[in-house]
Amino acid sequence: MVRPASDRRRAEILEAVLAVIIDIGYTDMRVADVAEVAGVSTGLVHYHFSSKRELILAAVRAASDDDCERVDRIADREAPALDRIEEILCGSLPASASDASWLLWIETWGETRRSPELGAVMGELDQHESDVLGRLIDAGRSSGEFDCPDPDRTVARLTALRDGLAIAATLFAEGHPPDAAIDLLRTAVRHNLGVPSAPDA
């Protein structure tokens, strides 16, 4: 189904917002910067969004929704729970220091100190992923795939490790190759779930 032109233009504006946030940050970004990147007038941006604040929230919400959909697609696959848990966590690590999603989340985490609305979006995103991982751990326990006596703490440890590895790989790329981060996280997943490490881990 082809989206109406106005919907496509709105989506393009939101993509431009994310690019501007990554490039110059929340504090310095202007509506005019977004319009320039999107190739539209500032008037058209204001037609879709009444303020810079509304524009930012809509863009971050759209990015958050995309991330939640990715997690849900993986969780809904027909595969062992361990495979899906590893794919959600290891597959979300940045492929390089220029990975746009992690640059966006790092910028946004800092901005949540000044914006409760952004903090709420990020909190919902984190909770969604934690809930899905918790359900997958419960499924793996029920099927006898592994034994994990404390799913909540396990999810907290693994997501904290993933976030730390992602930040290191994004901000301090030298010495933090993506393959090494994936191997470390995959080993941690298996250790926390009581599963023997993969032969090549």
ZALOMAR-291778 format. One record per residue: residue number from 1; residue in three letters; x, y, z of N, C-alpha, C in turn. Coordinates in steps of 0.02 Angstrom, whole numbers, plus 50000, padded with zeros to 5 digits. Atoms other than C-alpha are relative to their C-alpha. Layout:
% ZALOMAR-291778
[NUM,ALA,[X,Y,Z],[X,Y,Z],[X,Y,Z]]
...
END
This chain:
% ZALOMAR-291778
[1,MET,[50042,49940,50000],[50000,50000,50000],[50044,50063,50000]]
[2,VAL,[49961,49939,50006],[50070,50168,49946],[49972,50053,50047]]
[3,ARG,[50023,49948,49954],[50063,50303,50079],[49986,50064,49964]]
[4,PRO,[50013,49934,50029],[49987,50472,50037],[50063,50043,50002]]
[5,ALA,[49940,49958,50004],[50114,50605,49989],[50013,50037,50065]]
[6,SER,[49990,49963,49938],[50085,50701,50151],[50030,49955,50054]]
[7,ASP,[49972,50047,49951],[50122,50545,50255],[50073,49986,49984]]
[8,ARG,[49930,50011,50019],[50281,50513,50156],[50043,50059,50019]]
[9,ARG,[49962,49939,49983],[50336,50693,50179],[50010,50005,50075]]
[10,ARG,[49994,49998,49927],[50301,50683,50365],[50054,49951,50023]]
[11,ALA,[49949,50050,49982],[50406,50524,50378],[50070,50023,49982]]
[12,GLU,[49935,49974,50021],[50547,50607,50281],[50024,50054,50048]]
[13,ILE,[49982,49948,49952],[50543,50754,50401],[50025,49968,50065]]
[14,LEU,[49979,50034,49939],[50555,50636,50550],[50069,49968,49991]]
[15,GLU,[49933,50028,50014],[50704,50548,50470],[50052,50056,50002]]
[16,ALA,[49953,49943,49999],[50785,50718,50447],[50014,50023,50071]]
[17,VAL,[49990,49982,49930],[50758,50758,50631],[50053,49956,50031]]
[18,LEU,[49952,50047,49970],[50853,50602,50681],[50071,50014,49974]]
[19,ALA,[49934,49985,50028],[50996,50645,50563],[50029,50063,50031]]
[20,VAL,[49976,49937,49970],[51008,50821,50635],[50019,49989,50072]]
[21,ILE,[49983,50014,49930],[51004,50758,50814],[50069,49967,50004]]
[22,ILE,[49936,50036,50000],[51148,50640,50775],[50057,50046,49981]]
[23,ASP,[49947,49957,50026],[51245,50774,50682],[50018,50057,50047]]
[24,ILE,[49984,49940,49961],[51229,50926,50795],[49972,50000,50071]]
[25,GLY,[50026,50006,49932],[51133,50871,50950],[49936,50038,50010]]
[26,TYR,[50066,49971,49984],[50971,50924,51032],[50004,50075,50012]]
[27,THR,[49997,49930,49979],[51028,51091,51101],[50007,50048,49941]]
[28,ASP,[49985,49955,50055],[51093,51166,50940],[49954,49992,49940]]
[29,MET,[50041,50011,50059],[50968,51094,50817],[49944,50052,49994]]
[30,ARG,[50054,49952,50014],[50844,51213,50736],[49952,49968,49950]]
[31,VAL,[50049,50024,50049],[50687,51182,50636],[50027,50011,49930]]
[32,ALA,[49971,49985,50065],[50778,51264,50491],[50050,49947,49979]]
[33,ASP,[49953,50054,50016],[50913,51129,50501],[49963,49938,49975]]
[34,VAL,[50041,50059,50020],[50780,50993,50490],[49972,50011,49931]]
[35,ALA,[50029,49985,50066],[50697,51079,50342],[50052,49993,49945]]
[36,GLU,[49947,50004,50050],[50863,51092,50251],[50018,49928,49984]]
[37,VAL,[49983,50070,50011],[50905,50908,50275],[49943,49964,49964]]
[38,ALA,[50058,50032,50031],[50728,50856,50225],[49986,50027,49930]]
[39,GLY,[50012,49969,50066],[50732,50971,50073],[49932,50031,49994]]
[40,VAL,[50065,49968,50000],[50574,51062,50123],[50006,50069,50032]]
[41,SER,[50001,49934,49968],[50525,51234,50188],[49987,49992,50075]]
[42,THR,[50016,50001,49928],[50517,51275,50373],[49924,50003,50010]]
[43,GLY,[50073,49996,49996],[50334,51315,50341],[49967,49932,49996]]
[44,LEU,[50029,50067,50005],[50300,51136,50289],[50014,49959,50063]]
[45,VAL,[49985,50035,49937],[50387,51070,50444],[49949,50022,50053]]
[46,HIS,[50048,49974,49950],[50276,51183,50551],[49928,49980,49983]]
[47,TYR,[50066,50024,50018],[50124,51124,50453],[49986,49933,50033]]
[48,HIS,[50007,50067,49971],[50155,50948,50518],[50011,50000,50075]]
[49,PHE,[49982,50000,49929],[50226,50993,50689],[49999,50072,50026]]
[50,SER,[50011,49932,49976],[50177,51143,50793],[50061,50031,50034]]
[51,SER,[49942,49973,49964],[50344,51159,50885],[50059,49953,49992]]
[52,LYS,[49940,50041,50000],[50522,51097,50892],[49993,49942,50049]]
[53,ARG,[50010,50052,49949],[50476,51000,51049],[49957,49943,49973]]
[54,GLU,[50044,50052,50028],[50334,50909,50962],[50036,49961,49945]]
[55,LEU,[49962,50031,50054],[50447,50874,50814],[50049,49949,50027]]
[56,ILE,[49951,50045,49970],[50582,50796,50922],[49966,49939,50030]]
[57,LEU,[50034,50056,49968],[50460,50689,51022],[49972,49952,49948]]
[58,ALA,[50027,50043,50052],[50377,50624,50863],[50055,49959,49967]]
[59,ALA,[49946,50036,50033],[50544,50578,50786],[50029,49945,50044]]
[60,VAL,[49972,50050,49954],[50611,50489,50940],[49949,49944,50012]]
[61,ARG,[50053,50051,49993],[50444,50400,50963],[50000,49954,49940]]
[62,ALA,[49999,50042,50060],[50451,50339,50783],[50060,49953,50000]]
[63,ALA,[49940,50043,49997],[50629,50274,50807],[49991,49946,50053]]
[64,SER,[50013,50048,49947],[50577,50191,50970],[49951,49945,49977]]
[65,ASP,[50049,50048,50026],[50427,50109,50885],[50034,49950,49952]]
[66,ASP,[49964,50044,50046],[50542,50041,50749],[50042,49949,50038]]
[67,ASP,[49959,50045,49961],[50657,49967,50880],[49956,49946,50034]]
[68,CYS,[50046,50048,49969],[50510,49886,50971],[49975,49949,49949]]
[69,GLU,[50024,50046,50052],[50447,49812,50808],[50055,49949,49982]]
[70,ARG,[49945,50046,50014],[50620,49737,50775],[50003,49946,50053]]
[71,VAL,[49998,50048,49945],[50620,49654,50946],[49941,49951,49995]]
[72,ASP,[50059,50043,50006],[50443,49589,50920],[50006,49950,49942]]
[73,ARG,[49992,50045,50057],[50485,49516,50749],[50045,49942,50018]]
[74,ILE,[49954,50053,49980],[50630,49420,50822],[49966,49953,50050]]
[75,ALA,[50032,50040,49948],[50531,49362,50974],[49946,49954,49972]]
[76,ASP,[50055,50039,50028],[50389,49298,50864],[50023,49945,49953]]
[77,ARG,[49975,50051,50045],[50501,49188,50758],[49994,49931,50031]]
[78,GLU,[49999,50069,49977],[50492,48998,50769],[50073,49980,50006]]
[79,ALA,[49930,50016,49988],[50662,48965,50848],[50009,49988,50074]]
[80,PRO,[49987,50008,49928],[50737,48910,51014],[50004,50068,50035]]
[81,ALA,[49999,49937,49962],[50720,49042,51150],[50070,50029,50003]]
[82,LEU,[49931,49975,49996],[50910,49054,51166],[50019,50037,49937]]
[83,ASP,[49983,49967,50063],[50929,49096,50982],[49968,50069,49995]]
[84,ARG,[50035,49937,50005],[50799,49233,50993],[50027,50051,50050]]
[85,ILE,[49970,49955,49951],[50874,49307,51152],[50066,50026,49974]]
[86,GLU,[49935,49979,50027],[51046,49310,51073],[49991,50049,49942]]
[87,GLU,[50009,49955,50057],[50979,49390,50915],[49976,50069,50022]]
[88,ILE,[50023,49935,49976],[50887,49527,51010],[50058,50040,50029]]
[89,LEU,[49946,49965,49967],[51040,49570,51114],[50061,50010,49955]]
[90,CYS,[49940,49995,50040],[51188,49532,51002],[49987,50036,49933]]
[91,GLY,[50017,49967,50063],[51097,49590,50845],[49989,50074,50006]]
[92,SER,[50010,49928,49991],[51069,49761,50922],[50065,50037,50012]]
[93,LEU,[49936,49966,49992],[51254,49796,50949],[50019,50038,49936]]
[94,PRO,[49982,49961,50059],[51325,49929,50833],[50049,49963,49955]]
[95,ALA,[49955,50031,50048],[51407,49864,50675],[50064,50040,49992]]
[96,SER,[49942,49956,50005],[51525,50013,50678],[49989,50061,50044]]
[97,ALA,[50006,49940,49959],[51560,50176,50770],[49952,50051,49971]]
[98,SER,[50046,49953,50032],[51448,50266,50646],[49928,49974,49998]]
[99,ASP,[50068,50029,49999],[51295,50158,50683],[49951,50053,50024]]
[100,ALA,[50045,49944,49986],[51154,50285,50677],[49955,49989,50060]]
[101,SER,[50047,50011,49945],[51038,50201,50801],[50033,50012,50067]]
[102,TRP,[49967,49989,49936],[51165,50201,50941],[50022,50072,50010]]
[103,LEU,[49985,49929,49993],[51222,50378,50905],[49937,50038,50023]]
[104,LEU,[50063,49969,49980],[51039,50428,50921],[49984,49986,50073]]
[105,TRP,[50018,50016,49932],[51010,50334,51084],[50047,50031,50051]]
[106,ILE,[49952,49968,49954],[51169,50401,51164],[49984,50074,50008]]
[107,GLU,[50020,49929,49997],[51119,50580,51120],[49936,50007,50042]]
[108,THR,[50065,49994,49967],[50943,50548,51185],[50005,49985,50074]]
[109,TRP,[49991,50014,49929],[50997,50470,51349],[50023,50063,50037]]
[110,GLY,[49976,49938,49968],[51091,50631,51388],[49945,50052,50005]]
[111,GLU,[50053,49949,50002],[50942,50738,51341],[49943,49985,50048]]
[112,THR,[50055,50017,49954],[50823,50644,51456],[50007,50036,50067]]
[113,ARG,[49991,49961,49938],[50898,50743,51601],[49960,50065,49997]]
[114,ARG,[50035,49937,50008],[50812,50896,51530],[49929,49993,49973]]
[115,SER,[50065,50010,50030],[50658,50819,51451],[49966,49938,50028]]
[116,PRO,[50037,50057,49974],[50541,50708,51552],[49962,49961,49946]]
[117,GLU,[50036,50034,50054],[50444,50671,51392],[50045,49951,49963]]
[118,LEU,[49953,50046,50032],[50597,50597,51309],[50018,49943,50047]]
[119,GLY,[49986,50052,49951],[50635,50504,51469],[49946,49947,50001]]
[120,ALA,[50055,50047,50000],[50463,50426,51462],[50004,49954,49939]]
[121,VAL,[49993,50041,50061],[50490,50367,51282],[50055,49949,50008]]
[122,MET,[49943,50046,49991],[50659,50292,51324],[49984,49947,50052]]
[123,GLY,[50019,50049,49949],[50588,50210,51480],[49954,49947,49972]]
[124,GLU,[50045,50048,50031],[50449,50129,51378],[50038,49953,49954]]
[125,LEU,[49960,50041,50045],[50576,50068,51251],[50039,49947,50039]]
[126,ASP,[49963,50047,49959],[50685,49989,51385],[49955,49948,50031]]
[127,GLN,[50046,50047,49969],[50535,49912,51472],[49973,49949,49951]]
[128,HIS,[50025,50046,50052],[50470,49837,51310],[50050,49945,49987]]
[129,GLU,[49949,50050,50013],[50634,49751,51274],[50008,49953,50059]]
[130,SER,[49993,50042,49940],[50650,49690,51454],[49942,49951,50007]]
[131,ASP,[50058,50044,49995],[50473,49621,51451],[50005,49942,49950]]
[132,VAL,[49995,50052,50052],[50504,49527,51288],[50054,49950,50020]]
[133,LEU,[49946,50046,49979],[50669,49455,51351],[49977,49957,50059]]
[134,GLY,[50026,50038,49943],[50584,49404,51513],[49954,49944,49977]]
[135,ARG,[50045,50052,50026],[50449,49311,51416],[50038,49945,49965]]
[136,LEU,[49961,50051,50034],[50579,49222,51311],[50038,49956,50050]]
[137,ILE,[49967,50040,49948],[50674,49169,51466],[49949,49952,50032]]
[138,ASP,[50052,50043,49972],[50511,49102,51540],[49984,49942,49952]]
[139,ALA,[50014,50053,50050],[50479,49007,51377],[50056,49949,49999]]
[140,GLY,[49944,50047,49999],[50653,48932,51382],[50002,49957,50062]]
[141,ARG,[50004,50039,49938],[50631,48878,51562],[49944,49948,49995]]
[142,SER,[50058,50045,50003],[50460,48802,51528],[50014,49940,49954]]
[143,SER,[49985,50054,50048],[50527,48701,51380],[50059,49957,50021]]
[144,GLY,[49942,50038,49977],[50678,48640,51478],[50063,50017,49961]]
[145,GLU,[49943,49981,50040],[50796,48729,51360],[50058,50024,50044]]
[146,PHE,[49950,49978,49952],[50888,48810,51506],[49965,50014,50066]]
[147,ASP,[50027,49983,49934],[50866,48851,51690],[50028,50067,50021]]
[148,CYS,[49980,49933,49980],[50870,49032,51746],[49957,50019,50060]]
[149,PRO,[50041,49990,49940],[50813,49057,51927],[49976,50072,50011]]
[150,ASP,[50018,49930,49987],[50804,49248,51920],[49998,50039,49934]]
[151,PRO,[50003,49968,50066],[50745,49311,51749],[50008,50076,50002]]
[152,ASP,[49998,49927,49998],[50725,49493,51802],[50072,50025,50007]]
[153,ARG,[49930,49978,49991],[50904,49511,51864],[50043,49980,49941]]
[154,THR,[49963,50022,50059],[50968,49413,51716],[49991,50050,49943]]
[155,VAL,[50013,49950,50052],[50884,49533,51595],[50035,50065,50016]]
[156,ALA,[49967,49937,49981],[50950,49683,51692],[50075,49996,49988]]
[157,ARG,[49928,50007,50011],[51129,49616,51687],[50017,50000,49926]]
[158,LEU,[49983,50007,50071],[51125,49571,51503],[49988,50064,49961]]
[159,THR,[50012,49938,50036],[51046,49733,51442],[50050,50054,50022]]
[160,ALA,[49949,49952,49977],[51167,49835,51550],[50067,49986,49965]]
[161,LEU,[49938,50017,50034],[51314,49740,51475],[49996,50020,49926]]
[162,ARG,[50009,49982,50070],[51245,49762,51299],[50007,50076,49990]]
[163,ASP,[49996,49927,50006],[51222,49949,51326],[50071,50025,50009]]
[164,GLY,[49931,49979,49989],[51397,49968,51396],[50045,49984,49942]]
[165,LEU,[49960,50019,50058],[51475,49873,51252],[49984,50044,49940]]
[166,ALA,[50020,49958,50056],[51375,49976,51127],[50029,50070,50007]]
[167,ILE,[49972,49934,49989],[51430,50140,51205],[50075,50001,49987]]
[168,ALA,[49928,50004,50011],[51612,50086,51207],[50017,49995,49926]]
[169,ALA,[49986,50010,50072],[51605,50029,51025],[49984,50063,49960]]
[170,THR,[50021,49941,50037],[51519,50190,50971],[50045,50060,50015]]
[171,LEU,[49963,49941,49980],[51617,50320,51069],[50076,49989,50002]]
[172,PHE,[49929,50016,49994],[51784,50230,51087],[50015,49941,49956]]
[173,ALA,[49998,50055,50047],[51791,50125,50931],[50066,49962,50000]]
[174,GLU,[49936,50033,50001],[51977,50091,50935],[50008,49955,50061]]
[175,GLY,[49994,50047,49945],[52006,49937,51040],[49936,49965,50018]]
[176,HIS,[50065,50031,49986],[51823,49887,51037],[49969,49975,49935]]
[177,PRO,[50027,50025,50063],[51796,49787,50877],[49931,49967,50010]]
[178,PRO,[50068,50028,49994],[51614,49736,50845],[49999,49925,50013]]
[179,ASP,[50002,50073,49992],[51654,49550,50832],[50017,49980,50072]]
[180,ALA,[49981,50016,49931],[51736,49550,51004],[49942,50014,50047]]
[181,ALA,[50058,49984,49958],[51584,49634,51081],[49946,49947,49994]]
[182,ILE,[50050,50052,50011],[51468,49506,51003],[50019,49936,50036]]
[183,ASP,[49977,50061,49966],[51573,49361,51067],[49993,50006,50075]]
[184,LEU,[50004,49990,49928],[51581,49435,51242],[49927,49996,50024]]
[185,LEU,[50070,49999,49980],[51394,49465,51249],[49967,49932,49992]]
[186,ARG,[50028,50067,50010],[51349,49295,51177],[50022,49953,50056]]
[187,THR,[49975,50041,49945],[51459,49212,51308],[49964,50017,50064]]
[188,ALA,[50035,49978,49939],[51376,49315,51445],[49927,49975,50000]]
[189,VAL,[50068,50025,50005],[51202,49267,51382],[49997,49927,50021]]
[190,ARG,[49999,50072,49986],[51244,49082,51389],[50018,49987,50073]]
[191,HIS,[49981,50009,49930],[51329,49097,51558],[49942,50016,50047]]
[192,ASN,[50055,49979,49957],[51181,49189,51635],[49940,49954,49996]]
[193,LEU,[50056,50047,50008],[51058,49062,51567],[50019,49929,50017]]
[194,GLY,[49978,50067,49982],[51162,48913,51619],[50006,49954,49941]]
[195,VAL,[49992,50039,50061],[51194,48857,51441],[50075,49996,49984]]
[196,PRO,[49928,50005,50017],[51367,48790,51388],[50016,50049,49944]]
[197,SER,[49980,49952,50051],[51463,48916,51284],[50006,49964,49932]]
[198,ALA,[49992,50027,50067],[51463,48892,51096],[50073,49982,49989]]
[199,PRO,[49931,50022,50011],[51620,48803,51032],[50047,50056,49979]]
[200,ASP,[49957,49947,50025],[51685,48961,50948],[49995,50063,50042]]
[201,ALA,[50008,49941,49959],[51636,49082,51090],[50063,50013,50041]]
END
